[in-house]
Amino acid sequence: MYKTNVDDKVLNDSILLMTNILKQNGDTYINPFPICIEPEFGFVFNSEEELAEWREKYKIPAAASPEEAFYIMRDKYNIDNDNPEEILQILAIRYAITTQGYSSATKTLQISKSISDGSVQQLEEQGQNLAGVRVVSEAVRKYHTGTLASHIIGYVQKLRKENVEEFERRGDTYEYENDDKVGQTGIEYVFEEYLRGQDGIKQIDMSVDGTITGEYTAEEAIGGANIVLTIDANLQGITERALAANIEKIRTGGFGQAYEAEGGSAVVMNIKTGEILAMASCPDYDPSLFYTGISKTQLDNYNNGNAFHFRAISSPYAPGSTFKMITAVGALESGVTNTSEKINDNQRYPVEGINNYQDRPACWYMNDYGIGHGLLNVVGAIEKSCNYFFFEVSTRMGIDTLEKYARFYGLGRKTGVELSSENSGEVACREGLKQATGYGWTQGHTLNAAIGQGRNNVTPVQMAQYISMIANGGHKVNTTIIKDVILSNGTYVARSEIENFVNKKLNLEQDTSENFEISEETTRAVLQGMLSVTDDSGGTAYKIFQDFNIRVGGKTGSAEAGLKTHAWFVGFAPFDDPEIAVVVMVENGGHGYYTAEVVRDIIAEYFGMNVQEVKESMQVRSEIESFI
């Protein structure tokens, strides 16, 4: 409806005719009026909330019943009708006009959407009797891939109060109407300014009685930009399906012992460029529901399942043994050990102040004689995931050196991926412990940090960046999910402009971590250790990759988090010329070995292989590294 210069009687008659047509064809229409008529109870208020404010605004006596208030409003709008149902039809639209507003040229009031062909035909036939009423066709957003990459893409929803407040807080200029759709999450939110485009102006000509006599475009609209992602749709699909299937397999005891796996995430990254090729979070959601209007039941279901939480970038977890490559690099590069030295894992590590042997921190592995792994160099320590080895080298180098290398690999800060809600995570360090607890640092804290526990908490996307740097020899990568931004006129937006825009909107900080040149010897030793995890019979993921046609470097991790054990597997392929890094994490997944098959399936898809049947051992000993 457009605003017209007609009196109340013509307007009210027009509204009644319009709503009757919609009702006859089974179509609904807006009705924000706060009073309804129920068959059993008669006139009732829809809600008691803000009722006092409503009474005051429309000068309704405090003692007035719902029925009395109903007829007061009827008289306010000069409705000459005695049928309560028809009065309510008119009040619904008149009240919407009052509260939402409309104009004679640019601002319309939407009465109904997705109406039937019958309503369209009758409304057009009755056009001369419908003041300012017009049927229009609008573009409708379609999500052809369903839930695919829903957390990345995000969703749009009707303009909210929070959106306006954010625009004002940032000092941005905006031109939105109350019923405009605005990006709320994901790429839809971050690149709203590029995606939105610019409204055109359409001039509507009307006769004095409100009949529309003509229209023309006074100003052409400008289309929004195309945002091209680095995501590979096929790889994204297999990543999501493999992750969901793995979580279900863990829940149902498919690996021998069932765990109440609560969700998970996976990230696939180009090792050389930092481009994210796939990034999944399970469970996911259907973004189309927010465009059409999501039901309370569905919204509650999503909230109860924590489906909106983007685990890949928003949830920091203890990395467990997947952190050990950082400890290895720090120890080798700082000179406290070398690639030849073998350290004897005799199960329990001596700690100053702990005299009772049974109270000392232990390696997760113990043979029938109560002894650990025995003599291991750094390659063997990574292959066997030997806690004792990393206890010893971390004690030698100290927490300050370990912290520097963890920050060098991008932990403890945001990666800068162009999405909101990224969590910076945390690196175990003296200052962090002191600020959080007031306590000083001890040797025990160092030992726990060295095996990826304690105050180390990282996101899966940070882990993908870290594994990429491990695989490429320590060269930093710029994590990104944006390939191009192309304006409607075909112009490509400069990369520097995109980066400046994103940095400002997401308030991202520059990387100030110390830079290191990682030696080739260190890189070879660490990568060989990761290869042994999947390629040697004693490796913790050998059973998954033993018949795989591509050599994969990997590492399992089982990280304690209270009563839960989060399962990690990180890897890269192919070993001889790394192209992609893959990280999978399942909340309360029990054992990192369980998640390795997801990485295998993703690598097979990336390299165009057929996923092979792998017979898996169901008797895998847990590799929980924490001793506190």
C-alpha positions in Angstrom: 0.0 0.0 0.0 1.0 3.6 -0.8 -0.3 6.6 1.0 -3.2 8.3 -0.8 -5.3 11.4 -0.4 -8.6 9.6 0.4 -10.8 10.0 3.4 -11.2 7.4 6.1 -14.3 5.8 4.7 -12.7 5.1 1.3 -9.5 3.9 2.9 -11.4 1.6 5.3 -13.6 0.2 2.6 -10.5 -0.5 0.5 -8.7 -2.3 3.4 -11.8 -4.5 4.0 -12.1 -5.4 0.3 -8.3 -6.2 0.2 -8.3 -8.4 3.3 -11.5 -10.2 2.3 -9.8 -11.1 -1.0 -6.7 -12.4 0.8 -8.9 -14.4 3.3 -11.0 -16.0 0.5 -7.9 -17.3 -1.2 -6.2 -18.6 2.0 -3.6 -15.9 2.2 -2.5 -14.2 5.4 -1.9 -10.5 6.0 0.0 -8.5 8.7 -1.8 -7.9 12.0 0.2 -6.1 14.7 -3.0 -4.9 16.4 -2.7 -5.8 20.2 -6.3 -7.1 20.6 -7.7 -10.3 19.1 -11.1 -12.0 19.2 -11.1 -15.6 20.4 -14.2 -17.8 19.9 -14.1 -19.0 23.5 -13.0 -15.9 25.4 -14.1 -13.0 23.2 -11.9 -9.9 23.2 -8.4 -10.4 24.7 -5.1 -8.6 24.7 -2.4 -10.5 22.8 0.2 -9.6 25.4 0.4 -7.8 28.7 3.9 -6.6 27.9 4.1 -2.8 27.4 0.4 -2.6 27.7 0.5 0.4 30.0 2.7 2.3 27.5 0.2 1.4 24.7 -2.8 2.6 26.7 -1.0 5.9 27.4 0.0 6.4 23.8 -3.5 5.9 22.4 -5.3 7.4 25.3 -7.0 4.2 26.4 -8.3 4.4 30.1 -6.4 2.1 32.4 -9.6 0.4 33.5 -10.8 -0.2 30.0 -11.4 -3.9 29.1 -10.1 -5.4 25.9 -13.5 -5.0 24.3 -13.8 -1.3 25.4 -10.3 -0.6 24.1 -11.2 -2.3 20.8 -14.1 0.0 20.1 -12.2 3.1 21.2 -9.7 2.3 18.5 -12.5 1.6 16.0 -13.8 5.1 16.6 -10.3 6.6 16.4 -10.0 5.4 12.8 -13.6 6.3 11.9 -14.5 2.8 11.1 -18.2 2.7 10.2 -18.9 -1.0 10.7 -20.6 -3.1 13.4 -19.1 -6.5 12.5 -16.3 -7.2 15.0 -14.4 -9.5 12.6 -14.5 -6.9 9.8 -13.6 -4.2 12.2 -10.5 -6.2 13.3 -9.5 -6.7 9.6 -9.5 -2.9 9.1 -7.8 -2.2 12.5 -5.0 -4.6 11.6 -4.0 -2.5 8.6 -4.8 0.9 10.0 -2.7 0.2 13.1 0.2 -1.1 10.9 0.0 2.2 8.9 0.2 4.1 12.2 3.1 2.1 13.7 5.2 1.4 10.5 4.3 4.3 8.3 4.2 4.7 4.5 4.4 7.4 1.9 2.9 8.3 -1.4 6.1 7.9 -3.4 8.8 5.8 -2.0 7.9 3.9 1.2 5.3 1.2 1.0 3.6 -0.9 3.6 3.8 -4.6 2.9 0.5 -6.3 3.5 1.2 -9.8 2.5 3.9 -11.8 0.7 3.9 -15.0 -1.5 0.2 -14.6 -2.2 -1.8 -17.0 -4.3 -2.6 -16.5 -8.0 -6.2 -16.1 -7.1 -5.5 -13.2 -4.9 -3.3 -11.6 -7.5 -6.0 -11.8 -10.1 -8.8 -10.5 -7.9 -6.6 -7.6 -6.5 -5.7 -6.5 -10.0 -9.3 -6.8 -11.2 -10.5 -4.6 -8.2 -7.7 -2.1 -8.6 -10.1 0.8 -9.0 -11.6 0.0 -5.7 -8.4 -0.4 -3.8 -6.8 2.9 -2.7 -3.0 2.8 -3.1 -2.9 -1.0 -3.3 -0.5 -2.6 -5.7 0.7 -6.1 -6.4 4.4 -6.3 -7.1 6.9 -9.0 -7.9 10.1 -9.1 -5.8 13.4 -10.9 -6.1 13.5 -13.8 -3.6 16.7 -15.1 -2.2 17.3 -18.8 -2.9 19.9 -21.0 -1.2 20.3 -23.7 -3.9 22.9 -25.6 -1.9 20.8 -25.8 1.3 22.9 -25.9 4.4 26.2 -26.1 2.6 28.7 -23.7 4.1 25.9 -22.1 6.2 28.2 -20.8 8.9 30.5 -19.2 6.3 27.8 -17.6 4.2 25.7 -16.6 7.1 22.1 -15.3 6.9 20.1 -12.2 6.3 17.2 -11.0 8.3 14.9 -8.0 8.7 16.6 -4.9 10.0 16.9 -5.1 13.8 17.5 -2.5 16.5 20.9 -4.0 17.1 21.9 -3.3 13.4 20.9 0.3 13.7 22.9 0.7 16.9 25.9 -0.8 15.3 25.7 1.5 12.3 25.5 4.4 14.6 28.4 3.2 16.8 30.7 2.8 13.8 29.6 6.2 12.5 28.5 4.6 9.2 25.9 6.2 7.0 23.1 3.9 6.0 19.8 4.1 4.1 17.6 1.2 5.3 13.8 0.9 5.6 12.3 -1.0 8.5 11.5 -4.1 6.3 14.9 -4.2 4.6 16.9 -7.4 4.9 20.4 -7.0 6.4 23.3 -9.5 6.8 23.5 -10.8 10.3 26.3 -13.3 10.3 29.1 -14.7 8.1 30.0 -13.2 4.8 26.5 -11.7 4.6 27.4 -9.6 7.7 31.0 -8.7 7.0 30.4 -7.7 3.4 26.9 -6.2 3.8 28.1 -2.8 2.5 29.4 -4.4 -0.7 26.5 -6.9 -1.2 23.7 -4.5 -0.6 24.0 -2.3 -3.6 22.0 0.9 -3.9 18.2 1.3 -4.2 16.7 2.9 -7.2 13.6 5.2 -7.2 10.4 4.4 -8.9 7.8 7.1 -9.4 4.1 6.1 -8.9 1.3 8.2 -10.4 -2.1 8.1 -8.8 -5.5 9.6 -9.4 -7.2 11.6 -6.5 -9.1 8.5 -5.5 -5.9 6.4 -5.0 -6.0 4.5 -8.2 -2.5 3.9 -9.6 -2.4 5.3 -13.2 1.2 4.8 -14.1 4.8 4.3 -12.9 8.3 4.9 -14.2 11.9 4.6 -13.0 13.3 7.9 -11.8 16.7 6.5 -10.7 18.1 3.1 -11.7 19.2 0.7 -8.9 22.8 -0.4 -8.6 23.4 -4.0 -8.0 25.5 -5.3 -5.1 29.0 -6.8 -5.6 29.8 -10.5 -6.1 31.8 -12.0 -3.3 33.9 -14.8 -4.6 35.1 -17.2 -1.9 38.1 -19.5 -1.8 35.8 -22.4 -0.9 35.6 -25.4 -3.2 32.0 -26.4 -3.1 32.6 -30.1 -3.8 35.4 -30.3 -1.1 33.1 -28.3 1.3 30.4 -30.9 0.8 32.6 -33.9 1.4 34.1 -32.2 4.4 30.7 -31.6 6.0 29.4 -35.1 5.2 32.5 -36.8 6.4 32.5 -34.8 9.6 28.9 -35.5 10.4 29.2 -39.2 9.7 32.3 -39.4 11.9 30.5 -37.7 14.8 27.7 -40.2 14.5 30.1 -43.1 14.3 31.8 -42.0 17.5 28.4 -41.5 19.3 27.3 -45.0 18.3 30.5 -46.8 19.3 31.7 -47.4 15.8 35.3 -47.4 17.0 34.7 -49.7 19.9 33.9 -47.2 22.7 31.0 -44.8 22.4 31.5 -41.1 23.4 28.8 -38.4 23.6 30.4 -36.4 20.8 28.6 -33.0 20.8 29.8 -31.5 17.6 32.9 -30.7 15.6 34.6 -28.8 12.9 37.1 -29.2 10.1 39.3 -26.8 8.1 41.1 -27.4 4.8 43.8 -24.8 3.9 46.1 -24.2 0.9 49.5 -24.5 2.6 51.2 -22.1 0.2 48.6 -19.3 0.1 46.6 -19.6 3.3 43.3 -19.9 1.3 40.6 -21.8 3.1 39.3 -24.5 0.7 36.7 -25.9 3.1 35.5 -25.1 6.6 32.8 -27.0 8.3 31.0 -26.8 11.6 28.6 -29.5 12.8 25.7 -29.2 13.5 24.8 -26.6 10.9 21.5 -24.7 10.0 19.4 -23.7 7.0 20.0 -19.9 6.2 16.9 -19.7 4.0 14.7 -20.0 7.1 15.8 -16.5 8.3 14.9 -14.9 5.0 11.4 -16.3 4.9 10.8 -16.3 8.6 12.0 -19.0 11.0 9.5 -20.6 13.4 10.1 -20.5 17.1 10.2 -24.3 17.2 12.9 -24.5 14.6 14.8 -21.6 16.3 14.7 -23.4 19.6 15.9 -26.7 18.0 18.9 -24.9 16.6 19.7 -23.1 19.8 19.4 -26.3 21.9 21.9 -28.0 19.5 24.2 -25.0 19.5 23.9 -25.0 15.7 24.7 -21.3 15.3 28.1 -21.6 17.0 30.8 -21.6 14.3 33.1 -24.0 16.0 35.9 -23.7 13.4 36.6 -20.0 14.3 34.7 -19.3 17.5 35.6 -22.1 19.9 39.0 -22.4 21.4 40.0 -25.9 22.6 43.1 -27.4 24.2 45.1 -28.8 21.3 46.6 -31.8 23.1 49.4 -33.6 21.4 48.8 -31.7 18.1 50.8 -29.0 19.8 53.9 -31.1 20.2 55.4 -30.1 16.9 55.7 -26.5 18.2 57.5 -27.9 21.3 59.8 -29.9 19.0 60.6 -26.9 16.8 61.3 -24.7 19.8 63.5 -27.2 21.4 65.5 -27.9 18.2 65.8 -24.3 17.2 66.8 -23.1 20.6 69.5 -25.8 20.8 68.4 -27.6 23.9 68.3 -30.9 21.9 69.2 -32.1 18.4 67.8 -34.5 15.9 70.2 -37.3 17.1 69.7 -37.1 20.9 67.6 -39.9 22.4 65.7 -39.3 25.6 64.8 -42.3 27.8 61.1 -42.4 28.6 60.9 -44.4 31.8 57.2 -43.4 32.3 57.2 -40.9 35.2 59.0 -37.6 34.9 60.8 -36.1 37.9 59.5 -32.7 39.1 61.0 -30.5 41.7 58.9 -30.7 44.9 57.2 -34.0 44.0 59.0 -36.7 45.9 56.4 -39.5 45.6 57.1 -41.4 42.4 53.4 -42.2 41.8 52.5 -38.5 42.0 54.9 -37.5 39.2 53.5 -36.6 35.7 53.5 -39.7 33.5 53.6 -40.5 29.8 50.3 -41.8 28.5 51.9 -45.0 27.4 53.0 -47.8 29.8 54.0 -51.3 28.9 53.4 -54.4 31.0 56.5 -53.7 33.0 55.5 -50.2 34.0 57.9 -48.6 31.6 57.2 -46.0 29.0 58.5 -45.7 25.4 62.2 -46.1 26.2 64.8 -44.3 24.1 63.4 -41.9 21.5 64.7 -39.1 19.4 62.5 -36.2 18.2 61.1 -38.1 15.2 60.2 -41.1 17.4 58.7 -38.8 20.1 56.3 -37.3 17.5 55.4 -40.7 16.1 54.7 -42.2 19.5 53.4 -38.9 20.9 55.7 -39.4 23.9 54.8 -37.0 26.8 58.1 -37.8 28.6 60.3 -36.5 25.7 58.4 -33.2 25.5 58.4 -32.8 29.3 62.2 -33.0 29.2 62.9 -30.6 26.3 60.4 -28.1 27.6 62.0 -28.1 31.0 65.3 -27.4 29.3 64.1 -24.5 27.1 61.6 -23.0 29.5 58.1 -21.5 29.0 59.2 -18.2 27.6 60.9 -19.8 24.6 57.9 -22.1 24.1 55.5 -19.2 24.2 57.5 -17.3 21.5 57.3 -20.3 19.1 53.6 -20.8 19.8 52.9 -17.2 18.9 55.2 -17.4 15.8 52.9 -20.2 14.5 49.8 -17.9 15.0 48.4 -19.2 18.2 47.0 -16.7 20.7 45.7 -14.2 18.1 43.1 -14.1 15.3 44.1 -15.4 12.0 42.3 -12.5 10.2 39.9 -14.7 8.3 37.2 -12.4 6.9 34.5 -13.6 9.3 33.0 -12.2 12.5 33.1 -13.9 15.9 36.7 -15.3 15.5 38.2 -16.1 18.8 41.9 -15.3 19.4 42.4 -18.3 21.7 45.2 -18.4 24.3 48.8 -19.3 24.6 50.1 -20.7 27.9 52.5 -18.1 29.4 53.5 -16.5 32.7 51.6 -13.2 32.2 48.4 -15.0 31.2 48.4 -17.3 34.3 49.2 -14.3 36.6 46.4 -12.2 35.2 43.9 -15.1 35.4 44.8 -16.6 38.8 47.3 -14.4 40.5 49.7 -17.3 40.8 53.3 -17.6 39.6 54.6 -20.0 37.0 55.9 -23.4 38.0 57.6 -26.3 36.3 54.4 -28.2 36.3 52.7 -25.5 34.2 55.6 -25.8 31.6 55.2 -29.6 31.3 51.4 -29.2 30.8 51.9 -26.5 28.2 54.5 -28.6 26.3 51.9 -31.3 25.6 49.1 -28.9 24.5 47.2 -28.7 27.8 47.0 -26.1 30.6 46.3 -22.6 29.3 46.8 -23.5 25.6 43.5 -23.0 23.8 43.2 -22.8 20.1 40.6 -22.7 17.3 40.6 -25.2 14.4 41.3 -22.4 11.9 44.4 -21.4 13.9 45.5 -25.0 13.9 45.1 -25.1 10.1 47.3 -22.0 9.8 49.9 -23.6 12.2 50.0 -26.9 10.3 50.4 -25.1 7.0 53.4 -23.3 8.5 54.9 -26.5 9.8 54.5 -28.1 6.4 55.9 -25.2 4.4 59.0 -24.8 6.5 57.9 -22.0 8.7 56.7 -19.4 6.2 53.8 -17.3 7.4 50.6 -17.4 5.5 47.8 -14.9 5.2 44.6 -16.9 6.1 41.7 -15.8 3.9 38.4 -17.0 2.6 38.0 -14.2 0.0 39.1 -14.8 -3.6 37.7 -11.6 -5.2 35.2 -8.8 -4.7 33.7 -7.8 -8.0 31.5 -4.7 -8.3 28.3 -4.8 -10.4 30.1 -2.9 -13.2 32.7 -5.7 -13.4 35.5 -3.8 -11.6 37.6 -5.9 -9.2 38.2 -4.4 -5.8 41.9 -4.1 -4.9 43.2 -6.5 -2.3 44.5 -3.7 -0.2 41.0 -2.1 -0.1 39.4 -5.4 0.9 42.0 -5.9 3.7 41.5 -2.4 5.0 37.8 -2.7 5.0 37.8 -6.0 6.8 40.4 -4.9 9.4 38.3 -1.9 10.2 35.0 -3.7 10.5 36.4 -6.6 12.5 38.9 -4.5 14.5 41.8 -6.8 13.6 45.3 -6.1 14.9 48.6 -6.5 13.1 50.8 -9.6 13.8 53.5 -8.4 16.3 54.9 -11.9 17.0 58.7 -12.5 16.7 59.7 -14.0 13.4 62.0 -17.0 13.1 63.9 -18.7 10.3 63.3 -22.4 10.8 66.2 -24.5 9.7 65.8 -27.2 7.1 67.1 -29.8 9.5 64.4 -29.0 12.0 61.7 -29.0 9.4 62.8 -32.4 8.0 62.8 -34.0 11.5 59.4 -32.7 12.5 57.8 -33.6 9.2 59.4 -37.1 9.3 57.9 -37.5 12.7 54.5 -36.6 11.4 54.9 -39.0 8.5 55.7 -41.8 11.0 52.4 -41.2 12.6 50.6 -42.4 9.5 53.3 -44.4 7.7 55.0 -46.6 10.4 53.2 -49.5 12.0 53.8 -48.0 15.5 52.2 -44.6 14.5 49.0 -43.6 16.3 47.1 -43.3 13.0 48.8 -46.0 11.0 45.7 -48.2 10.7 43.7 -45.4 9.0 46.4 -44.6 6.3 48.2 -47.9 5.8 46.6 -48.7 2.4 46.2 -45.0 1.3 47.8 -44.1 -2.0 49.1 -40.7 -0.9 51.7 -40.2 1.8 50.3 -38.0 4.6 52.0 -36.3 7.5 49.7 -36.2 10.6 49.3 -36.0 14.3 46.6 -37.3 16.7 45.6 -35.4 19.8 43.3 -36.3 22.7 42.9 -33.2 24.9 41.3 -33.2 28.3 38.7 -30.5 29.0 37.2 -31.3 32.4 35.3 -34.6 32.1 35.5 -34.5 28.3 38.2 -35.5 25.9 38.3 -33.6 22.6 39.6 -35.5 19.6 42.0 -33.9 17.1 43.7 -35.0 14.0 45.9 -32.6 12.0 47.6 -33.5 8.7 49.0 -32.4 5.4 49.4 -34.0 2.0 51.1 -35.0 -0.1 54.2 -35.4 2.1 56.8 -34.8 -0.6 55.3 -31.6 -1.9 52.6 -30.4 0.6 49.6 -28.7 -0.9 46.9 -28.8 1.7 46.6 -28.9 5.5 43.6 -30.5 7.1 42.4 -30.2 10.7 39.5 -32.0 12.3 38.3 -31.6 15.9 35.3 -33.4 17.5 34.1 -32.3 20.9 34.3 -35.1 23.4 35.4 -37.4 20.5 37.5 -39.6 22.8 40.6 -40.2 20.8 42.4 -38.3 18.0 42.7 -41.6 16.0 38.9 -41.6 15.6 38.9 -38.4 13.6 41.7 -39.4 11.3 39.4 -41.0 8.8 37.7 -37.6 8.1 41.1 -36.2 7.1 41.7 -39.3 4.9 38.3 -38.8 3.1 39.0 -35.1 2.6 42.4 -35.7 1.1 41.0 -38.4 -1.2 38.4 -35.9 -2.5 40.9 -33.2 -3.0 43.2 -35.4 -5.1 40.3 -37.1 -7.0 40.7 -40.5 -5.4 38.0 -43.0 -4.6 37.6 -43.3 -0.9 39.0 -46.7 0.0 37.7 -49.2 2.5 40.0 -49.3 5.5 39.8 -51.9 8.2 40.3 -50.1 11.5 41.5 -51.4 14.8 38.8 -51.1 17.4 41.3 -51.5 20.3 43.2 -48.2 20.4 44.6 -47.1 23.7 43.6 -43.6 24.8 46.4 -41.0 24.4 45.3 -38.4 26.9 48.3 -36.2 27.7 47.3 -34.2 30.7 48.6 -35.2 34.1 46.9 -32.5 36.2 
